[in-house]
Amino acid sequence: MCSFFIWAQPLYIYTPSDTHRRKLPKRRNDVYVNMKTDFRAQLARCQKLLEGGGHREICVHGLGLAINRAINIALQLQASSQGALQLAANTSTVELVDDLEPEDPDEAGEPMTRTRNNSAIHIKVFYPDPQ
């Protein structure tokens, strides 16, 4: 008769404390869309950059859940310009690093990190050059 002894590590519950991603360049005509800021405020910021900011193009960036919102903002800008604006979209994958800490501070679990990928979209909204 064989007996097996299984050594199990204690189970600790971890919660994300912070998420980091490689910083993208921040230019004056870059707009990073998120889900926390009001949609109309983000749309107004884009319109202000195109109309009053002296920019002939802006780049609207969306990450993860904000991809749909970034697309909607770009389409709203195009519709409100009566077709004067054009769009060029690119997609990418962004590597994110989550810092994980034990949920219960009394537990002896060590802080950990988790790497994951997330989808992103980058939409160039621009006035075409006059021919």
Phi, psi and omega in degrees: 000133180258144173238139181246140175242120181254122178267120181247135175287147176297145181269121177247143178262125182250146175236144178293132178256334181195152176236132180243148171219159178300131183288128175275155179298141180248105176256167180296334181260015174269135176234118178262112185275139176224175182266354182273323181280145180302138181303314182297325179292320178292321177296317180297323178297318178295316179297320179296319179296320182284321186267312185256348184270357179076014179264135175271349177209150172228162176239119181261121182250136175225139182236129176063239182298336182277001179299312180299321180293319178298318178296316179298320179297313180299318179292323177296319178298317180294317181294320182287345179266008183054038176085004180289332180268147175243159182237144172221116186252141173229144176247158178206173174243130182248133178274127179248147177239119178263132171270123182248134178234150178301139181295321179259115183295343179282342180287156185270012182294142180275146172299144182230168172235151179228132178256136179213163179253149178220146180282151178219156175229145179229114185246118176274120178249119189211157170271125180293154179294135179293140182262000000 
